[in-house]
């Protein structure tokens, strides 16, 4: 089963355009952010994506729901 294209940081490409130093300033070695971006290359990625997509429930809310001083729109708890 194909699950979209994997998105991750291509460090060699960022070095070619001389942006690796700046990117490493934001996403340092051995941090939760780096582990998140590297997760797409692990065999467990497909299993995690399928599990997430099969259990996620999205409830669309109007754009003006719950502004300052106004009551929030009721949430459908299905």
ZADOFI-994479 format. One record per residue: residue number from 1; x, y, z of N, C-alpha, C, CB in turn. Coordinates in pm, 1 decimal, decimal comma, m for minus. Glycine has a CB too. Example, Ala and Ser with C-alpha at 12.3 -4.5 7.8 and 13.67 -1.06 7.14 Angstrom:
[1; [1319,0; m569,0; 780,0]; [1230,0; m450,0; 780,0]; [1320,0; m330,0; 780,0]; [1130,8; m447,3; 904,6]];
[2; [1285,0; m225,0; 708,0]; [1367,0; m106,0; 714,0]; [1290,0; 3,0; 787,0]; [1408,4; m59,8; 572,5]];
***
This chain:
[1; [84,1; m117,5; 0,0]; [0,0; 0,0; 0,0]; [88,9; 124,2; 0,0]; [m95,8; m0,4; 121,7]];
[2; [60,4; 216,0; m87,6]; [135,8; 341,7; m94,7]; [66,3; 445,3; m7,4]; [147,9; 392,6; m242,3]];
[3; [141,9; 511,1; 78,2]; [86,4; 614,7; 165,8]; [153,5; 746,7; 132,8]; [105,9; 578,6; 316,6]];
[4; [113,5; 808,8; 26,2]; [167,0; 939,1; m10,1]; [317,4; 942,4; m21,5]; [124,1; 1039,7; 88,6]];
[5; [371,0; 1058,1; m42,5]; [515,3; 1074,1; m48,9]; [570,6; 1105,7; 88,0]; [553,3; 1183,4; m147,9]];
[6; [680,9; 1046,4; 119,9]; [743,9; 1073,9; 248,7]; [814,9; 1208,4; 243,0]; [843,1; 961,4; 287,0]];
[7; [795,4; 1286,3; 345,1]; [855,7; 1418,6; 352,1]; [956,4; 1419,2; 465,7]; [748,0; 1529,3; 372,1]];
[8; [1076,5; 1457,2; 435,0]; [1180,7; 1466,6; 536,3]; [1282,2; 1570,1; 490,1]; [1248,6; 1328,1; 561,5]];
[9; [1374,3; 1600,4; 574,3]; [1477,9; 1697,5; 539,9]; [1588,1; 1627,4; 464,1]; [1534,2; 1766,9; 666,1]];
[10; [1618,8; 1677,9; 348,4]; [1729,8; 1625,6; 269,1]; [1852,4; 1708,8; 304,3]; [1698,7; 1630,4; 113,8]];
[11; [1932,3; 1656,5; 397,3]; [2046,1; 1732,9; 448,1]; [2152,0; 1755,6; 341,1]; [2107,8; 1661,8; 566,9]];
[12; [2170,1; 1660,5; 249,8]; [2270,1; 1681,5; 144,2]; [2225,7; 1793,5; 50,3]; [2293,6; 1550,8; 64,3]];
[13; [2096,8; 1802,9; 21,2]; [2047,3; 1912,7; m62,6]; [2061,8; 2046,4; 9,4]; [1900,0; 1889,2; m101,3]];
[14; [2037,1; 2047,4; 139,4]; [2051,6; 2172,7; 213,6]; [2197,7; 2216,1; 221,3]; [1993,9; 2157,9; 354,7]];
[15; [2290,2; 2120,4; 220,0]; [2432,4; 2156,0; 216,1]; [2471,2; 2213,3; 80,7]; [2518,9; 2033,8; 247,7]];
[16; [2411,5; 2159,3; m27,4]; [2441,5; 2209,6; m161,3]; [2401,8; 2355,1; m177,7]; [2371,2; 2125,6; m265,7]];
[17; [2291,4; 2394,6; m117,6]; [2246,6; 2533,4; m129,3]; [2292,1; 2617,4; m9,9]; [2094,2; 2538,7; m141,9]];
[18; [2382,3; 2562,0; 67,5]; [2445,0; 2630,1; 181,0]; [2344,3; 2677,6; 285,8]; [2524,9; 2747,8; 131,6]];
[19; [2247,2; 2592,1; 314,9]; [2147,3; 2623,0; 416,9]; [2151,1; 2524,3; 533,4]; [2008,9; 2623,9; 355,1]];
[20; [2242,7; 2428,4; 529,3]; [2248,0; 2326,0; 633,6]; [2279,0; 2385,5; 770,7]; [2352,2; 2221,1; 598,4]];
[21; [2367,9; 2482,8; 776,0]; [2404,6; 2542,9; 904,7]; [2283,9; 2612,7; 965,7]; [2521,7; 2642,9; 887,6]];
[22; [2211,3; 2686,0; 883,2]; [2093,3; 2756,8; 933,5]; [1985,5; 2658,1; 977,0]; [2037,7; 2852,0; 826,2]];
[23; [1966,1; 2552,0; 899,7]; [1865,9; 2450,9; 935,4]; [1904,6; 2380,1; 1064,6]; [1849,4; 2348,3; 821,7]];
[24; [2033,4; 2348,6; 1081,1]; [2079,2; 2282,9; 1204,3]; [2067,8; 2375,6; 1323,9]; [2223,7; 2235,5; 1189,2]];
[25; [2064,8; 2505,4; 1300,5]; [2043,1; 2599,1; 1409,8]; [1902,9; 2586,8; 1466,7]; [2067,7; 2741,2; 1363,0]];
[26; [1809,7; 2547,7; 1381,4]; [1671,0; 2530,3; 1423,8]; [1645,1; 2386,2; 1467,0]; [1575,1; 2569,8; 1310,7]];
[27; [1695,5; 2291,1; 1388,4]; [1674,6; 2148,9; 1415,4]; [1809,5; 2086,3; 1446,9]; [1606,0; 2076,9; 1294,2]];
[28; [1843,5; 2084,6; 1573,4]; [1974,1; 2034,9; 1614,8]; [1977,8; 1882,4; 1612,8]; [2008,8; 2086,6; 1754,4]];
[29; [2099,5; 1827,9; 1626,0]; [2117,3; 1682,2; 1631,8]; [2052,9; 1625,6; 1757,4]; [2267,1; 1645,3; 1627,7]];
[30; [1994,7; 1507,4; 1742,7]; [1938,4; 1431,1; 1853,1]; [1838,4; 1511,4; 1936,3]; [2049,3; 1381,4; 1941,7]];
[31; [1742,9; 1572,3; 1869,0]; [1634,5; 1644,3; 1935,3]; [1503,2; 1580,3; 1893,1]; [1636,8; 1797,0; 1900,3]];
[32; [1396,0; 1608,9; 1964,9]; [1266,2; 1553,5; 1922,9]; [1228,3; 1592,5; 1779,6]; [1157,2; 1600,2; 2018,3]];
[33; [1262,2; 1713,3; 1736,2]; [1230,7; 1755,4; 1598,9]; [1305,5; 1671,2; 1496,8]; [1264,7; 1903,5; 1579,0]];
[34; [1432,2; 1646,3; 1520,7]; [1508,4; 1564,7; 1426,0]; [1452,6; 1422,2; 1421,4]; [1658,4; 1562,5; 1464,6]];
[35; [1420,5; 1367,6; 1537,2]; [1363,0; 1232,9; 1540,0]; [1228,7; 1228,0; 1467,9]; [1346,4; 1185,2; 1684,4]];
[36; [1149,8; 1334,5; 1477,8]; [1022,9; 1339,2; 1406,4]; [1044,3; 1336,6; 1255,7]; [944,4; 1463,6; 1446,1]];
[37; [1138,5; 1415,7; 1205,3]; [1164,2; 1419,2; 1061,6]; [1226,5; 1289,4; 1010,7]; [1254,8; 1535,7; 1028,2]];
[38; [1303,1; 1222,7; 1092,2]; [1365,7; 1097,3; 1051,7]; [1270,7; 978,2; 1063,0]; [1489,0; 1072,3; 1135,4]];
[39; [1158,4; 995,8; 1132,4]; [1062,5; 888,2; 1152,1]; [1009,8; 831,3; 1021,1]; [947,9; 937,1; 1235,4]];
[40; [999,6; 913,8; 916,9]; [941,8; 867,1; 790,3]; [1024,6; 757,9; 724,7]; [926,8; 982,9; 694,6]];
[41; [1149,7; 742,3; 763,3]; [1234,5; 641,0; 703,5]; [1231,6; 508,4; 778,9]; [1374,9; 691,5; 696,0]];
[42; [1161,4; 504,1; 892,8]; [1154,0; 381,9; 972,2]; [1040,6; 292,2; 922,8]; [1134,4; 415,6; 1121,0]];
[43; [1055,7; 160,6; 935,6]; [949,5; 68,8; 892,5]; [818,4; 90,2; 968,9]; [995,6; m75,2; 910,2]];
[44; [825,2; 141,6; 1089,4]; [705,1; 160,9; 1170,2]; [621,0; 279,7; 1124,0]; [743,4; 179,4; 1314,7]];
[45; [674,2; 363,5; 1035,3]; [602,3; 482,7; 989,9]; [468,0; 445,5; 928,1]; [686,8; 560,8; 888,7]];
[46; [467,3; 347,8; 840,8]; [344,4; 307,0; 772,5]; [239,7; 260,9; 873,1]; [373,4; 195,0; 671,1]];
[47; [280,8; 183,6; 971,1]; [188,7; 133,8; 1073,1]; [132,2; 250,5; 1154,6]; [260,1; 32,3; 1166,1]];
[48; [217,5; 344,6; 1193,0]; [171,4; 459,3; 1270,9]; [73,8; 545,1; 1192,1]; [289,6; 543,5; 1315,5]];
[49; [101,1; 567,4; 1064,8]; [11,6; 648,7; 981,7]; [m123,9; 580,7; 967,8]; [73,6; 673,4; 842,4]];
[50; [m124,4; 452,1; 941,2]; [m251,1; 379,7; 927,0]; [m328,7; 382,1; 1057,7]; [m226,1; 234,3; 882,8]];
[51; [m260,5; 362,0; 1168,9]; [m327,4; 365,4; 1299,9]; [m386,4; 503,2; 1326,7]; [m228,9; 327,4; 1412,5]];
[52; [m310,6; 607,6; 1297,8]; [m360,0; 743,9; 1320,4]; [m480,7; 774,0; 1232,6]; [m249,1; 846,2; 1293,6]];
[53; [m469,7; 745,3; 1104,3]; [m578,6; 776,4; 1011,6]; [m704,5; 694,5; 1040,9]; [m533,5; 751,7; 868,4]];
[54; [m689,2; 574,4; 1091,7]; [m806,5; 492,1; 1121,1]; [m875,5; 530,7; 1251,2]; [m766,7; 347,3; 1126,9]];
[55; [m808,6; 606,6; 1337,0]; [m868,1; 639,8; 1466,0]; [m894,5; 789,2; 1485,4]; [m779,2; 591,1; 1575,5]];
[56; [m851,0; 874,1; 1394,6]; [m865,7; 1018,9; 1409,9]; [m1006,2; 1062,7; 1372,3]; [m762,5; 1093,1; 1324,1]];
[57; [m1067,2; 1146,2; 1455,8]; [m1197,5; 1204,9; 1426,3]; [m1181,4; 1356,3; 1419,7]; [m1303,9; 1164,2; 1533,5]];
[58; [m1225,0; 1413,0; 1309,2]; [m1214,7; 1556,9; 1290,6]; [m1354,4; 1616,1; 1293,9]; [m1142,5; 1591,6; 1157,6]];
[59; [m1374,5; 1715,3; 1378,1]; [m1502,8; 1784,0; 1387,6]; [m1482,3; 1927,2; 1339,6]; [m1559,6; 1780,5; 1534,3]];
[60; [m1537,5; 1957,9; 1224,4]; [m1524,1; 2090,5; 1166,2]; [m1601,7; 2190,9; 1248,7]; [m1572,3; 2091,6; 1020,7]];
[61; [m1537,6; 2303,2; 1278,8]; [m1602,1; 2409,5; 1353,3]; [m1606,2; 2533,4; 1266,0]; [m1528,6; 2437,5; 1486,9]];
[62; [m1709,7; 2615,3; 1282,3]; [m1714,7; 2738,7; 1203,6]; [m1596,5; 2828,2; 1237,9]; [m1847,1; 2813,7; 1228,1]];
[63; [m1548,7; 2909,0; 1142,7]; [m1430,6; 2992,4; 1168,4]; [m1449,7; 3092,1; 1281,1]; [m1393,0; 3066,3; 1044,3]];
[64; [m1573,2; 3130,5; 1312,1]; [m1595,5; 3229,0; 1417,9]; [m1629,7; 3165,4; 1551,9]; [m1705,8; 3323,0; 1377,6]];
[65; [m1610,8; 3034,9; 1564,9]; [m1647,6; 2965,9; 1689,0]; [m1555,1; 3006,0; 1803,0]; [m1643,8; 2813,7; 1669,2]];
[66; [m1612,3; 3060,4; 1907,1]; [m1538,3; 3085,0; 2030,1]; [m1444,2; 3203,3; 2027,8]; [m1462,1; 2966,6; 2063,8]];
[67; [m1482,8; 3313,4; 1965,9]; [m1399,6; 3432,9; 1968,4]; [m1401,0; 3496,1; 2107,1]; [m1447,2; 3533,9; 1863,1]];
[68; [m1319,7; 3597,8; 2127,1]; [m1310,7; 3664,0; 2257,3]; [m1446,4; 3722,4; 2296,5]; [m1203,1; 3775,1; 2254,7]];
[69; [m1494,5; 3689,0; 2416,5]; [m1618,5; 3742,4; 2467,9]; [m1743,1; 3674,3; 2413,8]; [m1625,2; 3885,9; 2438,3]];
[70; [m1726,7; 3573,5; 2330,7]; [m1842,4; 3503,8; 2275,4]; [m1838,8; 3358,1; 2319,3]; [m1845,3; 3514,6; 2120,6]];
[71; [m1956,3; 3299,6; 2337,1]; [m1956,3; 3156,7; 2375,6]; [m1906,8; 3071,0; 2262,7]; [m2096,3; 3110,8; 2417,4]];
[72; [m1845,0; 2962,3; 2297,0]; [m1794,2; 2869,0; 2197,2]; [m1909,6; 2789,9; 2137,8]; [m1689,2; 2774,0; 2258,8]];
[73; [m1893,1; 2750,0; 2012,8]; [m1992,4; 2665,5; 1947,1]; [m1992,8; 2529,2; 2014,8]; [m1963,0; 2651,9; 1794,6]];
[74; [m2109,0; 2465,2; 2025,6]; [m2113,1; 2331,5; 2088,6]; [m2031,2; 2231,2; 2009,1]; [m2258,6; 2281,7; 2101,1]];
[75; [m1969,3; 2140,4; 2080,3]; [m1885,2; 2037,6; 2018,3]; [m1966,2; 1909,5; 2008,5]; [m1753,3; 2014,3; 2099,7]];
[76; [m1968,3; 1849,6; 1890,3]; [m2038,3; 1724,1; 1869,4]; [m1952,8; 1611,9; 1927,6]; [m2067,9; 1700,2; 1717,7]];
[77; [m1997,8; 1543,4; 2029,1]; [m1921,3; 1438,7; 2097,1]; [m1965,2; 1301,2; 2049,3]; [m1937,6; 1449,7; 2249,8]];
[78; [m1950,2; 1272,2; 1922,9]; [m1989,8; 1141,3; 1866,6]; [m1890,3; 1036,5; 1897,3]; [m2008,4; 1149,1; 1717,9]];
***
